Amino acid sequence: MTDILRISVPLTAWLVAFSAVYGLHGLVCSDRWVAAGLDLAVGRAAMAAAWIVAIALQVALLLALRSPRFASPSAFMRGVSLTLSVTALVATLWTLMPVVTTSACL
């Protein structure tokens, strides 16, 4: 694994999860969701499932970056990649929590 991937993958995964969950939120609140025969409870469950998958992915990336197989040989790059991975995990928890825990549609 190259150093650029070690640095960029966790934050890119957060960006993808952020876009997916908020896009799903927009879909759940649209008329198309009801037209498909789905209700708000299914939408909330789908958003919660997407959030849990995003958290699991971030934890897996963090554990992979800590393992000797994927860790950088450079101590500096190891520290940077682990710091960014923890940052991406916290961002996943913090920025996606309001969509999952508050009212879905206003």
ChimeraX commands (.cxc) that place a marker at each C-alpha (Angstrom):
marker #1 position 0.00,0.00,0.00 radius 0.5
marker #1 position 1.50,3.31,-0.97 radius 0.5
marker #1 position 1.63,6.22,1.41 radius 0.5
marker #1 position -0.78,8.32,-0.63 radius 0.5
marker #1 position -3.42,5.58,-0.30 radius 0.5
marker #1 position -2.78,5.28,3.43 radius 0.5
marker #1 position -3.43,8.99,3.78 radius 0.5
marker #1 position -6.35,9.41,1.38 radius 0.5
marker #1 position -8.53,6.29,1.69 radius 0.5
marker #1 position -10.04,6.93,5.18 radius 0.5
marker #1 position -11.10,10.50,4.35 radius 0.5
marker #1 position -12.35,9.44,0.92 radius 0.5
marker #1 position -14.43,6.71,2.57 radius 0.5
marker #1 position -15.89,9.33,4.92 radius 0.5
marker #1 position -16.76,11.56,1.96 radius 0.5
marker #1 position -18.48,8.68,0.16 radius 0.5
marker #1 position -20.42,7.69,3.30 radius 0.5
marker #1 position -21.42,11.31,3.94 radius 0.5
marker #1 position -22.71,11.69,0.40 radius 0.5
marker #1 position -24.50,8.35,0.47 radius 0.5
marker #1 position -26.28,8.88,3.79 radius 0.5
marker #1 position -27.36,12.45,3.03 radius 0.5
marker #1 position -28.41,11.38,-0.48 radius 0.5
marker #1 position -30.42,8.56,1.05 radius 0.5
marker #1 position -31.97,11.08,3.42 radius 0.5
marker #1 position -33.09,13.18,0.47 radius 0.5
marker #1 position -34.54,10.10,-1.21 radius 0.5
marker #1 position -36.39,9.02,1.94 radius 0.5
marker #1 position -37.93,12.48,2.26 radius 0.5
marker #1 position -39.00,12.62,-1.38 radius 0.5
marker #1 position -42.26,11.48,-2.90 radius 0.5
marker #1 position -40.44,8.73,-4.79 radius 0.5
marker #1 position -39.82,6.82,-1.55 radius 0.5
marker #1 position -43.55,6.64,-0.81 radius 0.5
marker #1 position -44.31,5.90,-4.45 radius 0.5
marker #1 position -42.03,2.87,-4.19 radius 0.5
marker #1 position -44.23,1.54,-1.39 radius 0.5
marker #1 position -41.74,2.22,1.40 radius 0.5
marker #1 position -42.51,4.05,4.62 radius 0.5
marker #1 position -40.46,6.31,6.87 radius 0.5
marker #1 position -39.50,3.48,9.23 radius 0.5
marker #1 position -37.81,1.59,6.40 radius 0.5
marker #1 position -35.98,4.78,5.42 radius 0.5
marker #1 position -34.73,5.37,8.95 radius 0.5
marker #1 position -33.57,1.74,9.13 radius 0.5
marker #1 position -31.75,2.10,5.80 radius 0.5
marker #1 position -30.00,5.28,6.98 radius 0.5
marker #1 position -29.02,3.63,10.28 radius 0.5
marker #1 position -27.69,0.60,8.40 radius 0.5
marker #1 position -25.65,2.83,6.08 radius 0.5
marker #1 position -24.24,4.69,9.10 radius 0.5
marker #1 position -23.27,1.43,10.83 radius 0.5
marker #1 position -21.60,0.13,7.66 radius 0.5
marker #1 position -19.67,3.41,7.34 radius 0.5
marker #1 position -18.48,3.16,10.96 radius 0.5
marker #1 position -17.47,-0.48,10.48 radius 0.5
marker #1 position -15.53,0.45,7.35 radius 0.5
marker #1 position -13.68,3.23,9.18 radius 0.5
marker #1 position -12.82,0.92,12.08 radius 0.5
marker #1 position -11.58,-1.72,9.62 radius 0.5
marker #1 position -9.40,0.87,7.87 radius 0.5
marker #1 position -7.99,2.02,11.21 radius 0.5
marker #1 position -7.18,-1.55,12.25 radius 0.5
marker #1 position -5.63,-2.28,8.85 radius 0.5
marker #1 position -3.39,0.78,9.09 radius 0.5
marker #1 position -2.24,-0.36,12.51 radius 0.5
marker #1 position -1.35,-3.85,11.29 radius 0.5
marker #1 position 2.25,-4.53,10.22 radius 0.5
marker #1 position 1.08,-5.67,6.79 radius 0.5
marker #1 position -0.38,-2.29,5.77 radius 0.5
marker #1 position 1.60,0.08,8.01 radius 0.5
marker #1 position 4.04,2.46,6.43 radius 0.5
marker #1 position 7.74,1.80,6.96 radius 0.5
marker #1 position 8.16,5.49,7.79 radius 0.5
marker #1 position 7.22,6.42,11.35 radius 0.5
marker #1 position 6.09,9.88,10.24 radius 0.5
marker #1 position 3.78,8.53,7.53 radius 0.5
marker #1 position 2.44,5.91,9.96 radius 0.5
marker #1 position 1.55,8.68,12.39 radius 0.5
marker #1 position -0.06,10.82,9.69 radius 0.5
marker #1 position -2.12,7.95,8.27 radius 0.5
marker #1 position -3.31,6.84,11.72 radius 0.5
marker #1 position -4.19,10.42,12.68 radius 0.5
marker #1 position -6.20,10.90,9.50 radius 0.5
marker #1 position -7.89,7.54,9.97 radius 0.5
marker #1 position -8.98,8.47,13.50 radius 0.5
marker #1 position -10.14,11.84,12.17 radius 0.5
marker #1 position -12.22,10.10,9.49 radius 0.5
marker #1 position -13.75,7.78,12.09 radius 0.5
marker #1 position -14.71,10.70,14.33 radius 0.5
marker #1 position -16.06,12.61,11.32 radius 0.5
marker #1 position -18.17,9.59,10.35 radius 0.5
marker #1 position -19.60,9.33,13.84 radius 0.5
marker #1 position -20.18,13.07,14.26 radius 0.5
marker #1 position -21.45,14.21,10.87 radius 0.5
marker #1 position -23.78,11.30,10.16 radius 0.5
marker #1 position -25.29,11.01,13.65 radius 0.5
marker #1 position -27.83,13.87,13.23 radius 0.5
marker #1 position -29.39,12.30,10.15 radius 0.5
marker #1 position -29.81,8.96,11.84 radius 0.5
marker #1 position -30.91,10.11,15.30 radius 0.5
marker #1 position -33.19,13.08,14.58 radius 0.5
marker #1 position -36.45,13.36,12.71 radius 0.5
marker #1 position -35.96,12.33,9.12 radius 0.5
marker #1 position -38.18,14.79,7.27 radius 0.5
marker #1 position -39.37,18.24,8.31 radius 0.5
marker link #1:1,2 radius 0.2
marker link #1:2,3 radius 0.2
marker link #1:3,4 radius 0.2
marker link #1:4,5 radius 0.2
marker link #1:5,6 radius 0.2
marker link #1:6,7 radius 0.2
marker link #1:7,8 radius 0.2
marker link #1:8,9 radius 0.2
marker link #1:9,10 radius 0.2
marker link #1:10,11 radius 0.2
marker link #1:11,12 radius 0.2
marker link #1:12,13 radius 0.2
marker link #1:13,14 radius 0.2
marker link #1:14,15 radius 0.2
marker link #1:15,16 radius 0.2
marker link #1:16,17 radius 0.2
marker link #1:17,18 radius 0.2
marker link #1:18,19 radius 0.2
marker link #1:19,20 radius 0.2
marker link #1:20,21 radius 0.2
marker link #1:21,22 radius 0.2
marker link #1:22,23 radius 0.2
marker link #1:23,24 radius 0.2
marker link #1:24,25 radius 0.2
marker link #1:25,26 radius 0.2
marker link #1:26,27 radius 0.2
marker link #1:27,28 radius 0.2
marker link #1:28,29 radius 0.2
marker link #1:29,30 radius 0.2
marker link #1:30,31 radius 0.2
marker link #1:31,32 radius 0.2
marker link #1:32,33 radius 0.2
marker link #1:33,34 radius 0.2
marker link #1:34,35 radius 0.2
marker link #1:35,36 radius 0.2
marker link #1:36,37 radius 0.2
marker link #1:37,38 radius 0.2
marker link #1:38,39 radius 0.2
marker link #1:39,40 radius 0.2
marker link #1:40,41 radius 0.2
marker link #1:41,42 radius 0.2
marker link #1:42,43 radius 0.2
marker link #1:43,44 radius 0.2
marker link #1:44,45 radius 0.2
marker link #1:45,46 radius 0.2
marker link #1:46,47 radius 0.2
marker link #1:47,48 radius 0.2
marker link #1:48,49 radius 0.2
marker link #1:49,50 radius 0.2
marker link #1:50,51 radius 0.2
marker link #1:51,52 radius 0.2
marker link #1:52,53 radius 0.2
marker link #1:53,54 radius 0.2
marker link #1:54,55 radius 0.2
marker link #1:55,56 radius 0.2
marker link #1:56,57 radius 0.2
marker link #1:57,58 radius 0.2
marker link #1:58,59 radius 0.2
marker link #1:59,60 radius 0.2
marker link #1:60,61 radius 0.2
marker link #1:61,62 radius 0.2
marker link #1:62,63 radius 0.2
marker link #1:63,64 radius 0.2
marker link #1:64,65 radius 0.2
marker link #1:65,66 radius 0.2
marker link #1:66,67 radius 0.2
marker link #1:67,68 radius 0.2
marker link #1:68,69 radius 0.2
marker link #1:69,70 radius 0.2
marker link #1:70,71 radius 0.2
marker link #1:71,72 radius 0.2
marker link #1:72,73 radius 0.2
marker link #1:73,74 radius 0.2
marker link #1:74,75 radius 0.2
marker link #1:75,76 radius 0.2
marker link #1:76,77 radius 0.2
marker link #1:77,78 radius 0.2
marker link #1:78,79 radius 0.2
marker link #1:79,80 radius 0.2
marker link #1:80,81 radius 0.2
marker link #1:81,82 radius 0.2
marker link #1:82,83 radius 0.2
marker link #1:83,84 radius 0.2
marker link #1:84,85 radius 0.2
marker link #1:85,86 radius 0.2
marker link #1:86,87 radius 0.2
marker link #1:87,88 radius 0.2
marker link #1:88,89 radius 0.2
marker link #1:89,90 radius 0.2
marker link #1:90,91 radius 0.2
marker link #1:91,92 radius 0.2
marker link #1:92,93 radius 0.2
marker link #1:93,94 radius 0.2
marker link #1:94,95 radius 0.2
marker link #1:95,96 radius 0.2
marker link #1:96,97 radius 0.2
marker link #1:97,98 radius 0.2
marker link #1:98,99 radius 0.2
marker link #1:99,100 radius 0.2
marker link #1:100,101 radius 0.2
marker link #1:101,102 radius 0.2
marker link #1:102,103 radius 0.2
marker link #1:103,104 radius 0.2
marker link #1:104,105 radius 0.2
marker link #1:105,106 radius 0.2
view
